[in-house]
Amino acid sequence: MESSNGNGSGKGMEVAYEEVEEEANFESDEIERNKMGIMRALVEREDPSSKDVDDFMIRRFLRARDLDIEKATNMFLKYLSWKKSFVPNGSISESEIPKQLAQNKLFMQGVDKTGRPIVVVYGGRHKQTTLEEFKRFVVYTLEKICSSAERLYYEVNVVRVEM
């Protein structure tokens, strides 16, 4: 048995702390999963086309609003509306942004040790175009980055900018 006078090694306390922390994480994950289910039902009721959205996307919006279902749902529905108007075909094709691609200002450089995508951006190569074309390029780029990320790191991207 551990000594309570500080002379012991404290191993018993470490194990107890780890067990409590593990239990708290499990409860937290369970709460998050329940909230994701509620949010998904609310979103699908408002926008039936959202059934194709995966849990990672729902979770990302929920976490962005500190697990507040109402705020996350409103934010997500606004995102879906924006995406339908800005990207009506579901994705942006290379033929829509040829000038941006021709500037060779962005390169995907594989992944880091944990599987997150690495992107190198040469800001000095950016040439002025219309704001609309640049926005489309940014959306195209982010879609490519997210699609290359392993599911484990769906929310995390690494971007290195050199000017």
LUMNU-653424 format. One record per residue: x, y, z of N, C-alpha, C in turn. Coordinates in steps of 0.2 Angstrom, whole numbers, plus 2048, in hexadecimal, padded with zeros to 3 digits. Layout:
<<X Y Z> <X Y Z> <X Y Z>>
...
This chain:
<<804 7FA 800> <800 800 800> <804 806 800>>
<<802 80B 7FC> <806 812 7FC> <806 816 802>>
<<80C 819 804> <80C 81D 80A> <809 824 808>>
<<805 826 80D> <802 82D 80B> <806 833 80E>>
<<80C 831 811> <810 836 813> <815 839 80E>>
<<815 837 808> <819 839 803> <820 835 802>>
<<821 830 806> <827 82C 806> <826 827 801>>
<<820 825 7FE> <81F 820 7F9> <820 823 7F2>>
<<820 81E 7EE> <822 820 7E7> <81C 823 7E3>>
<<816 823 7E6> <810 826 7E2> <80E 822 7DD>>
<<810 81C 7DC> <80D 817 7D6> <806 816 7D7>>
<<804 815 7DD> <7FC 813 7DE> <7F8 819 7DB>>
<<7FA 81F 7DD> <7F7 825 7DB> <7F7 826 7D3>>
<<7FC 825 7D0> <7FD 825 7C9> <7F8 821 7C5>>
<<7F7 81A 7C8> <7F3 816 7C5> <7EC 818 7C6>>
<<7EA 81A 7CC> <7E3 81C 7CD> <7E2 822 7C9>>
<<7E6 827 7C8> <7E5 82D 7C4> <7E4 82B 7BD>>
<<7E8 826 7BA> <7E7 824 7B3> <7E0 821 7B2>>
<<7DE 81D 7B7> <7D8 819 7B6> <7D2 81F 7B6>>
<<7D2 824 7BB> <7CD 829 7BB> <7CD 82D 7B4>>
<<7D3 82E 7B2> <7D4 832 7AC> <7D1 82E 7A6>>
<<7D2 828 7A6> <7D0 823 7A0> <7C8 823 7A1>>
<<7C5 823 7A6> <7BE 822 7A7> <7BB 829 7A5>>
<<7BE 82E 7A7> <7BB 835 7A5> <7BC 836 79D>>
<<7C1 834 79A> <7C1 834 793> <7BC 830 790>>
<<7BB 82A 792> <7B5 826 790> <7AF 829 790>>
<<7AD 82C 796> <7A7 830 797> <7A6 836 792>>
<<7AC 839 791> <7AC 83F 78D> <7AB 83D 786>>
<<7AE 837 784> <7AD 835 77D> <7A5 832 77C>>
<<7A3 82F 781> <79C 82D 781> <797 833 780>>
<<798 839 784> <794 83F 783> <795 842 77C>>
<<79B 842 77A> <79C 844 773> <798 840 76E>>
<<799 83A 76E> <795 835 769> <78E 837 76A>>
<<78B 837 770> <784 839 770> <782 83F 76D>>
<<786 844 76E> <784 84B 76C> <785 84B 764>>
<<78A 847 761> <78B 846 75A> <784 843 757>>
<<781 83E 75A> <77B 83B 758> <775 840 758>>
<<775 844 75D> <76F 849 75D> <771 84E 758>>
<<777 850 757> <778 855 752> <777 853 74B>>
<<779 84C 74A> <778 849 743> <770 849 742>>
<<76C 847 747> <765 847 746> <762 84E 744>>
<<764 853 748> <762 85A 746> <764 85C 73F>>
<<76A 85B 73E> <76D 85D 737> <769 859 731>>
<<768 853 732> <765 84F 72D> <75D 851 72C>>
<<75A 853 732> <753 855 731> <753 85C 72D>>
<<758 860 72E> <758 867 72B> <75A 866 723>>
<<75F 861 722> <762 861 71C> <763 859 71A>>
<<75E 856 717> <75F 84F 716> <765 84D 712>>
<<768 851 70E> <76E 84F 70A> <774 84F 70F>>
<<774 850 715> <779 850 719> <77B 849 71C>>
<<777 844 71A> <777 83D 71C> <77E 83A 71A>>
<<781 83D 715> <788 83A 713> <78E 83D 717>>
<<78C 842 71B> <792 845 71F> <794 840 724>>
<<79B 83F 725> <79D 83A 72A> <79D 83D 731>>
<<79E 839 736> <79F 83B 73D> <7A4 83F 73E>>
<<7AA 83F 73B> <7B0 843 73C> <7AE 84A 73B>>
<<7AA 84C 735> <7A8 852 734> <7A3 855 739>>
<<79E 851 73B> <799 853 740> <79D 855 747>>
<<7A2 850 749> <7A6 851 74F> <7AA 858 74E>>
<<7AD 859 749> <7B1 85F 748> <7AD 865 749>>
<<7A7 866 747> <7A2 86B 748> <7A0 86C 74F>>
<<79F 866 752> <79C 866 759> <7A2 868 75E>>
<<7A8 866 75C> <7AE 868 761> <7AF 86F 760>>
<<7AE 872 75A> <7AF 879 758> <7AB 87E 75C>>
<<7A5 87B 75F> <7A0 87F 763> <7A0 87C 76A>>
<<7A5 879 76C> <7A6 876 773> <7A0 872 775>>
<<79E 86D 770> <799 868 771> <792 86B 772>>
<<791 872 770> <78B 875 770> <787 872 76A>>
<<782 86E 76B> <77F 86B 765> <77B 870 761>>
<<778 875 764> <774 87A 760> <779 87E 75C>>
<<77E 881 75F> <783 885 75B> <786 881 756>>
<<788 87B 757> <78C 877 752> <787 875 74C>>
<<781 874 74E> <77C 872 749> <77B 878 744>>
<<77A 87E 747> <779 884 743> <77F 885 73F>>
<<785 885 742> <78B 886 73E> <78C 881 738>>
<<78A 87B 739> <78B 875 734> <786 876 72F>>
<<780 878 730> <77B 87A 72B> <77D 87F 727>>
<<780 885 72A> <782 88A 726> <788 888 721>>
<<78C 884 724> <792 881 720> <78F 87D 71A>>
<<78A 879 71B> <787 875 716> <784 879 710>>
<<780 87E 712> <77D 883 70E> <783 887 70A>>
<<788 889 70D> <78D 88C 709> <791 888 704>>
<<792 881 706> <795 87D 702> <791 87B 6FC>>
<<78B 87A 6FD> <786 879 6F7> <786 87F 6F2>>
<<787 885 6F4> <787 88B 6F0> <78E 88C 6ED>>
<<793 88B 6F1> <79A 88C 6EE> <79D 886 6EB>>
<<79B 880 6EC> <79E 87A 6E9> <798 876 6E7>>
<<794 878 6E2> <78E 874 6E0> <78F 86D 6DE>>
<<795 86C 6DB> <796 865 6D8> <799 861 6DE>>
<<79A 863 6E4> <79D 85F 6E9> <7A4 860 6EA>>
<<7A8 862 6E5> <7AF 863 6E6> <7B1 868 6E0>>
<<7B7 86B 6E1> <7B9 870 6DC> <7BE 86C 6D8>>
<<7BD 86D 6D1> <7C2 869 6CC> <7C8 86E 6CB>>
<<7CD 86B 6C8> <7D3 86E 6C7> <7D2 873 6C1>>
<<7CD 872 6BD> <7CB 876 6B7> <7C8 87D 6B9>>
<<7C6 87D 6BF> <7C3 883 6C2> <7C8 888 6C5>>
<<7CE 885 6C6> <7D4 88A 6C9> <7DA 889 6C5>>
<<7DA 889 6BF> <7E1 888 6BB> <7E6 88D 6BD>>
<<7E5 893 6BD> <7EA 898 6BF> <7ED 897 6C6>>
<<7E9 895 6CA> <7EC 894 6D1> <7F0 88E 6D1>>
<<7EE 889 6CE> <7F3 883 6CE> <7F9 884 6CA>>
<<7F9 888 6C4> <7FE 889 6C0> <804 88D 6C4>>
<<802 890 6CA> <807 894 6CD> <80C 890 6D2>>
<<80A 889 6D2> <80E 884 6D6> <810 887 6DD>>
<<80B 88A 6E0> <80D 88D 6E7> <80B 888 6ED>>
<<808 882 6EB> <806 87E 6F1> <808 876 6EF>>
<<80B 873 6F4> <80D 86C 6F3> <80B 868 6F9>>
<<809 862 6F8> <807 85D 6FD> <80E 859 6FE>>
<<810 859 704> <817 855 705> <816 84F 709>>
<<811 84B 708> <810 845 70C> <80D 846 713>>
<<80F 842 717> <80C 843 71E> <812 843 723>>
<<810 846 729> <815 846 72F> <815 83F 732>>
<<819 83E 737> <81A 838 73B> <813 835 73D>>
<<80E 839 73F> <808 837 741> <803 836 73C>>
<<804 838 736> <800 837 730> <7FC 83D 72E>>
<<7FE 843 731> <7FA 849 72F> <7FD 84B 728>>
<<7F9 84E 724> <7FC 851 71D> <800 857 71E>>
<<806 857 71A> <80A 85D 71B> <809 861 714>>
<<808 867 714> <807 86B 70E> <80C 871 70F>>
<<810 872 709> <815 878 709> <811 87D 704>>
<<811 883 706> <80E 888 702> <814 88E 701>>
<<815 88F 6FB> <819 895 6F9> <815 89B 6F8>>
<<815 89F 6FD> <811 8A5 6FC> <813 8AA 6F7>>
<<81A 8AA 6F6> <81D 8AF 6F1> <81B 8AD 6EA>>
<<818 8A7 6E9> <816 8A5 6E2> <80F 8A7 6E1>>
<<80C 8AA 6E6> <805 8AC 6E5> <804 8B2 6E0>>
<<800 8B1 6DB> <7FF 8B7 6D6> <7F8 8B9 6D7>>
<<7F7 8BF 6D7> <7F0 8C2 6D8> <7EB 8BF 6D3>>
<<7E5 8BD 6D5> <7E0 8BB 6D1> <7DA 8BD 6D4>>
<<7D4 8BB 6D1> <7CE 8BD 6D5> <7CD 8BA 6DB>>
<<7CA 8BD 6E0> <7C8 8BB 6E7> <7C4 8B4 6E6>>
<<7C0 8B4 6E2> <7BC 8AE 6E1> <7C0 8A8 6DF>>
<<7C5 8A9 6DA> <7C9 8A3 6D8> <7CD 8A1 6DE>>
<<7D0 8A6 6E2> <7D4 8A4 6E7> <7D0 8A0 6ED>>
<<7CA 8A2 6EE> <7C6 89F 6F3> <7C5 898 6F0>>
<<7C4 897 6EA> <7C3 890 6E7> <7C9 88C 6E8>>
<<7CF 88F 6E7> <7D5 88C 6E8> <7D6 889 6EF>>
<<7D5 88E 6F4> <7D5 88C 6FB> <7D1 886 6FD>>
<<7CB 886 6FA> <7C6 881 6FC> <7C8 87A 6F9>>
<<7CB 87B 6F2> <7CE 875 6EF> <7D3 872 6F3>>
<<7D8 876 6F5> <7DE 874 6F9> <7DC 871 6FF>>
<<7D7 874 703> <7D5 871 70A> <7D2 86A 709>>
<<7CE 86A 703> <7CB 863 702> <7D0 85E 700>>
<<7D5 860 6FD> <7DA 85B 6FB> <7DE 859 701>>
<<7DF 85E 706> <7E3 85C 70C> <7DF 858 710>>
<<7D9 859 711> <7D4 855 715> <7D3 84E 713>>
<<7D3 84E 70C> <7D2 847 709> <7D8 843 70A>>
<<7DE 846 70A> <7E4 842 70B> <7E6 840 712>>
<<7E2 843 717> <7E4 842 71E> <7E1 83B 720>>
<<7E5 838 724> <7E2 832 727> <7DC 833 72B>>
<<7D7 82F 72C> <7D1 830 730> <7D3 832 737>>
<<7D9 82F 73A> <7DA 831 741> <7DC 838 742>>
<<7DE 83C 73C> <7E0 843 73D> <7DC 847 738>>
<<7D6 845 737> <7D1 848 733> <7D1 850 734>>
<<7D2 852 73B> <7D1 859 73C> <7D7 85D 73C>>
<<7DD 85A 73B> <7E3 85D 73C> <7E7 85D 736>>
<<7E9 863 734> <7ED 864 72E> <7F3 868 72F>>
<<7F9 867 72C> <7FF 86A 72D> <801 86E 727>>
<<801 875 728> <803 879 722> <809 87D 724>>
<<80E 87D 71F> <814 881 720> <814 886 71A>>
<<815 88C 71C> <814 892 717> <81B 895 717>>
<<81E 895 711> <825 899 710> <823 89F 70B>>
<<825 8A4 70E> <824 8AB 70A> <82B 8AD 707>>
